[in-house]
């Protein structure tokens, strides 16, 4: 499964759907699209969610964990756990960005 996720992440890089990096990722959507696959590091369910979101041409801008849970909906439990984990990483990343701007 991780091999297919790695291929999906590389395909997103090749098509240019990703922003220039996480430094500018101030929205959840930009954060998800800008995540680089780190070849074995991180949780498999997080990468499953990232691949799921990148595969959605209409991946929405999400402003809260409640909205994220609504977006994932009735998908597999693995996706919900992965989405929650990615959301927590995003909140930590956004906090670091804000502290570095001071």
N, CA and C atoms as a LAMMPS dump frame, in Angstrom:
ITEM: TIMESTEP
0
ITEM: NUMBER OF ATOMS
306
ITEM: BOX BOUNDS ff ff ff
-5.0000000000000000e+02 5.0000000000000000e+02
-5.0000000000000000e+02 5.0000000000000000e+02
-5.0000000000000000e+02 5.0000000000000000e+02
ITEM: ATOMS id mol type element x y z
1 1 1 N 0.811 -1.19 0
2 1 2 C 0 0 0
3 1 3 C 0.859 1.26 0
4 2 1 N 1.925 1.273 0.796
5 2 2 C 2.77 2.462 0.841
6 2 3 C 3.443 2.73 -0.495
7 3 1 N 3.75 1.668 -1.248
8 3 2 C 4.338 1.879 -2.566
9 3 3 C 3.386 2.645 -3.47
10 4 1 N 2.102 2.299 -3.427
11 4 2 C 1.14 3.022 -4.268
12 4 3 C 0.99 4.456 -3.793
13 5 1 N 1.079 4.687 -2.496
14 5 2 C 1.006 6.057 -1.984
15 5 3 C 2.222 6.862 -2.422
16 6 1 N 3.391 6.219 -2.424
17 6 2 C 4.607 6.908 -2.873
18 6 3 C 4.482 7.281 -4.344
19 7 1 N 3.936 6.369 -5.157
20 7 2 C 3.735 6.677 -6.576
21 7 3 C 2.769 7.84 -6.739
22 8 1 N 1.708 7.863 -5.924
23 8 2 C 0.745 8.957 -5.991
24 8 3 C 1.375 10.284 -5.609
25 9 1 N 2.211 10.265 -4.583
26 9 2 C 2.886 11.495 -4.156
27 9 3 C 3.835 11.982 -5.237
28 10 1 N 4.573 11.053 -5.866
29 10 2 C 5.482 11.452 -6.94
30 10 3 C 4.709 11.969 -8.146
31 11 1 N 3.553 11.383 -8.417
32 11 2 C 2.738 11.852 -9.546
33 11 3 C 2.253 13.27 -9.296
34 12 1 N 1.89 13.583 -8.059
35 12 2 C 1.466 14.95 -7.734
36 12 3 C 2.618 15.919 -7.932
37 13 1 N 3.82 15.495 -7.567
38 13 2 C 4.979 16.352 -7.773
39 13 3 C 5.19 16.594 -9.261
40 14 1 N 5.031 15.544 -10.072
41 14 2 C 5.28 15.657 -11.51
42 14 3 C 4.233 16.526 -12.207
43 15 1 N 3.001 16.49 -11.73
44 15 2 C 1.946 17.266 -12.383
45 15 3 C 1.912 18.704 -11.926
46 16 1 N 2.652 19.032 -10.894
47 16 2 C 2.692 20.41 -10.428
48 16 3 C 1.48 20.831 -9.615
49 17 1 N 0.711 19.895 -9.084
50 17 2 C -0.466 20.235 -8.299
51 17 3 C -0.09 20.754 -6.92
52 18 1 N 1.163 20.642 -6.564
53 18 2 C 1.581 21.017 -5.225
54 18 3 C 2.153 22.421 -5.201
55 19 1 N 1.943 23.149 -4.113
56 19 2 C 2.58 24.445 -3.986
57 19 3 C 4.088 24.288 -3.804
58 20 1 N 4.808 25.392 -3.753
59 20 2 C 6.266 25.339 -3.743
60 20 3 C 6.857 24.778 -2.462
61 21 1 N 6.096 24.574 -1.447
62 21 2 C 6.615 23.967 -0.238
63 21 3 C 5.738 24.267 0.95
64 22 1 N 6.101 23.685 2.075
65 22 2 C 5.288 23.856 3.273
66 22 3 C 5.502 25.199 3.944
67 23 1 N 6.547 25.918 3.607
68 23 2 C 6.796 27.198 4.263
69 23 3 C 5.624 28.149 4.067
70 24 1 N 4.959 28.06 2.922
71 24 2 C 3.841 28.954 2.635
72 24 3 C 2.493 28.309 2.956
73 25 1 N 2.504 27.137 3.548
74 25 2 C 1.273 26.393 3.788
75 25 3 C 0.52 26.964 4.983
76 26 1 N -0.281 27.967 4.734
77 26 2 C -1.065 28.561 5.804
78 26 3 C -2.487 28.028 5.812
79 27 1 N -2.864 27.24 4.811
80 27 2 C -4.176 26.609 4.799
81 27 3 C -3.98 25.095 4.844
82 28 1 N -5.002 24.41 5.309
83 28 2 C -4.912 22.955 5.397
84 28 3 C -4.741 22.342 4.008
85 29 1 N -5.463 22.864 3.045
86 29 2 C -5.368 22.352 1.678
87 29 3 C -3.936 22.484 1.15
88 30 1 N -3.331 23.649 1.329
89 30 2 C -1.946 23.855 0.879
90 30 3 C -0.99 22.938 1.632
91 31 1 N -1.267 22.726 2.916
92 31 2 C -0.418 21.85 3.721
93 31 3 C -0.466 20.418 3.186
94 32 1 N -1.672 19.921 2.923
95 32 2 C -1.819 18.543 2.434
96 32 3 C -1.172 18.395 1.056
97 33 1 N -1.438 19.331 0.161
98 33 2 C -0.879 19.233 -1.185
99 33 3 C 0.631 19.441 -1.195
100 34 1 N 1.163 20.116 -0.189
101 34 2 C 2.59 20.403 -0.14
102 34 3 C 3.426 19.398 0.619
103 35 1 N 2.785 18.423 1.266
104 35 2 C 3.547 17.433 2.024
105 35 3 C 4.361 16.565 1.086
106 36 1 N 5.628 16.396 1.406
107 36 2 C 6.49 15.512 0.623
108 36 3 C 6.467 14.135 1.272
109 37 1 N 6.388 13.122 0.446
110 37 2 C 6.432 11.758 0.968
111 37 3 C 7.829 11.504 1.501
112 38 1 N 7.918 11.024 2.724
113 38 2 C 9.236 10.866 3.336
114 38 3 C 9.675 9.412 3.447
115 39 1 N 9.204 8.582 2.53
116 39 2 C 9.711 7.232 2.32
117 39 3 C 9.895 6.429 3.6
118 40 1 N 8.756 6.097 4.206
119 40 2 C 8.783 5.207 5.353
120 40 3 C 8.597 5.887 6.688
121 41 1 N 8.738 7.195 6.742
122 41 2 C 8.525 7.903 8.001
123 41 3 C 7.084 8.38 8.033
124 42 1 N 6.525 8.453 9.192
125 42 2 C 5.133 8.878 9.317
126 42 3 C 4.202 7.684 9.321
127 43 1 N 2.977 7.962 9.652
128 43 2 C 1.983 6.905 9.779
129 43 3 C 1.385 6.56 8.424
130 44 1 N 1.178 5.281 8.198
131 44 2 C 0.597 4.822 6.934
132 44 3 C -0.799 5.399 6.738
133 45 1 N -1.584 5.501 7.821
134 45 2 C -2.937 6.036 7.662
135 45 3 C -2.915 7.523 7.304
136 46 1 N -1.893 8.249 7.747
137 46 2 C -1.762 9.655 7.353
138 46 3 C -1.492 9.769 5.866
139 47 1 N -0.585 8.927 5.357
140 47 2 C -0.283 8.955 3.926
141 47 3 C -1.47 8.475 3.106
142 48 1 N -2.27 7.563 3.667
143 48 2 C -3.48 7.122 2.964
144 48 3 C -4.449 8.292 2.822
145 49 1 N -4.599 9.089 3.883
146 49 2 C -5.475 10.252 3.783
147 49 3 C -4.929 11.273 2.788
148 50 1 N -3.629 11.53 2.831
149 50 2 C -3.03 12.507 1.917
150 50 3 C -3.243 12.073 0.463
151 51 1 N -3.045 10.784 0.186
152 51 2 C -3.273 10.279 -1.17
153 51 3 C -4.748 10.422 -1.549
154 52 1 N -5.642 10.141 -0.612
155 52 2 C -7.084 10.284 -0.835
156 52 3 C -7.425 11.732 -1.174
157 53 1 N -6.911 12.672 -0.393
158 53 2 C -7.21 14.093 -0.603
159 53 3 C -6.607 14.595 -1.91
160 54 1 N -5.398 14.183 -2.217
161 54 2 C -4.762 14.614 -3.462
162 54 3 C -5.479 14.058 -4.68
163 55 1 N -6.107 12.92 -4.524
164 55 2 C -6.843 12.325 -5.626
165 55 3 C -8.18 12.997 -5.887
166 56 1 N -8.615 13.838 -4.961
167 56 2 C -9.888 14.536 -5.092
168 56 3 C -9.641 15.87 -5.785
169 57 1 N -10.082 15.982 -7.015
170 57 2 C -9.878 17.212 -7.786
171 57 3 C -10.54 18.421 -7.13
172 58 1 N -11.557 18.181 -6.314
173 58 2 C -12.28 19.271 -5.657
174 58 3 C -12.031 19.279 -4.152
175 59 1 N -10.815 18.926 -3.753
176 59 2 C -10.462 18.912 -2.329
177 59 3 C -10.718 20.305 -1.757
178 60 1 N -11.635 20.423 -0.791
179 60 2 C -12.043 21.75 -0.317
180 60 3 C -11.051 22.377 0.656
181 61 1 N -11.25 23.643 0.901
182 61 2 C -10.511 24.346 1.95
183 61 3 C -11.217 23.983 3.255
184 62 1 N -10.477 23.474 4.193
185 62 2 C -11.049 22.994 5.45
186 62 3 C -10.511 23.85 6.581
187 63 1 N -11.431 24.322 7.443
188 63 2 C -11.036 25.27 8.492
189 63 3 C -11.105 24.695 9.902
190 64 1 N -11.616 23.473 10.061
191 64 2 C -11.711 22.907 11.404
192 64 3 C -11.686 21.382 11.335
193 65 1 N -11.415 20.776 12.469
194 65 2 C -11.413 19.317 12.547
195 65 3 C -12.807 18.773 12.271
196 66 1 N -13.836 19.485 12.694
197 66 2 C -15.213 19.064 12.429
198 66 3 C -15.48 19.032 10.926
199 67 1 N -15.05 20.061 10.201
200 67 2 C -15.208 20.087 8.742
201 67 3 C -14.432 18.951 8.094
202 68 1 N -13.251 18.661 8.621
203 68 2 C -12.438 17.581 8.08
204 68 3 C -13.148 16.249 8.269
205 69 1 N -13.698 16.024 9.435
206 69 2 C -14.432 14.775 9.687
207 69 3 C -15.64 14.665 8.763
208 70 1 N -16.293 15.767 8.509
209 70 2 C -17.43 15.772 7.592
210 70 3 C -16.96 15.45 6.167
211 71 1 N -15.816 15.986 5.768
212 71 2 C -15.27 15.73 4.439
213 71 3 C -14.95 14.243 4.265
214 72 1 N -14.285 13.657 5.249
215 72 2 C -13.916 12.244 5.151
216 72 3 C -15.173 11.384 5.177
217 73 1 N -16.173 11.81 5.941
218 73 2 C -17.472 11.137 5.954
219 73 3 C -17.398 9.687 6.369
220 74 1 N -18.029 8.868 5.58
221 74 2 C -18.144 7.444 5.915
222 74 3 C -17.019 6.604 5.324
223 75 1 N -15.92 7.235 4.997
224 75 2 C -14.783 6.497 4.447
225 75 3 C -14.236 5.54 5.511
226 76 1 N -13.281 4.769 5.121
227 76 2 C -12.679 3.795 6.053
228 76 3 C -12.164 4.484 7.317
229 77 1 N -12.2 3.764 8.412
230 77 2 C -11.717 4.295 9.695
231 77 3 C -10.262 4.731 9.59
232 78 1 N -9.465 4.029 8.772
233 78 2 C -8.057 4.382 8.583
234 78 3 C -7.919 5.812 8.066
235 79 1 N -8.806 6.205 7.148
236 79 2 C -8.736 7.559 6.603
237 79 3 C -9.072 8.596 7.655
238 80 1 N -10.045 8.31 8.496
239 80 2 C -10.418 9.257 9.542
240 80 3 C -9.284 9.431 10.545
241 81 1 N -8.658 8.332 10.931
242 81 2 C -7.513 8.421 11.852
243 81 3 C -6.361 9.176 11.202
244 82 1 N -6.095 8.892 9.942
245 82 2 C -5.032 9.582 9.218
246 82 3 C -5.322 11.058 9.051
247 83 1 N -6.577 11.392 8.741
248 83 2 C -6.969 12.796 8.586
249 83 3 C -6.775 13.554 9.89
250 84 1 N -7.148 12.936 10.991
251 84 2 C -6.981 13.571 12.3
252 84 3 C -5.509 13.795 12.605
253 85 1 N -4.683 12.817 12.29
254 85 2 C -3.242 12.94 12.518
255 85 3 C -2.638 14.057 11.66
256 86 1 N -3.05 14.128 10.397
257 86 2 C -2.542 15.176 9.505
258 86 3 C -3.027 16.543 9.989
259 87 1 N -4.258 16.623 10.47
260 87 2 C -4.779 17.892 10.997
261 87 3 C -3.93 18.362 12.183
262 88 1 N -3.608 17.447 13.07
263 88 2 C -2.773 17.81 14.236
264 88 3 C -1.397 18.286 13.796
265 89 1 N -0.832 17.645 12.798
266 89 2 C 0.464 18.084 12.264
267 89 3 C 0.351 19.474 11.65
268 90 1 N -0.755 19.723 10.952
269 90 2 C -0.992 21.03 10.355
270 90 3 C -1.096 22.116 11.422
271 91 1 N -1.825 21.841 12.488
272 91 2 C -1.975 22.829 13.566
273 91 3 C -0.614 23.134 14.184
274 92 1 N 0.207 22.117 14.399
275 92 2 C 1.557 22.333 14.942
276 92 3 C 2.41 23.137 13.963
277 93 1 N 2.314 22.816 12.679
278 93 2 C 3.069 23.535 11.646
279 93 3 C 2.651 25.006 11.605
280 94 1 N 1.357 25.244 11.625
281 94 2 C 0.841 26.618 11.584
282 94 3 C 1.29 27.398 12.816
283 95 1 N 1.326 26.744 13.95
284 95 2 C 1.796 27.386 15.17
285 95 3 C 3.265 27.775 15.053
286 96 1 N 4.078 26.894 14.488
287 96 2 C 5.497 27.218 14.277
288 96 3 C 5.659 28.403 13.327
289 97 1 N 4.849 28.42 12.258
290 97 2 C 4.91 29.542 11.317
291 97 3 C 4.583 30.857 12.016
292 98 1 N 3.561 30.844 12.815
293 98 2 C 3.154 32.063 13.51
294 98 3 C 4.228 32.53 14.487
295 99 1 N 4.846 31.592 15.196
296 99 2 C 5.914 31.977 16.132
297 99 3 C 7.122 32.517 15.404
298 100 1 N 7.419 31.992 14.23
299 100 2 C 8.597 32.46 13.493
300 100 3 C 8.357 33.834 12.864
301 101 1 N 7.085 34.229 12.705
302 101 2 C 6.766 35.532 12.128
303 101 3 C 6.894 36.67 13.155
304 102 1 N 6.965 36.319 14.403
305 102 2 C 7.05 37.355 15.459
306 102 3 C 8.406 37.969 15.526
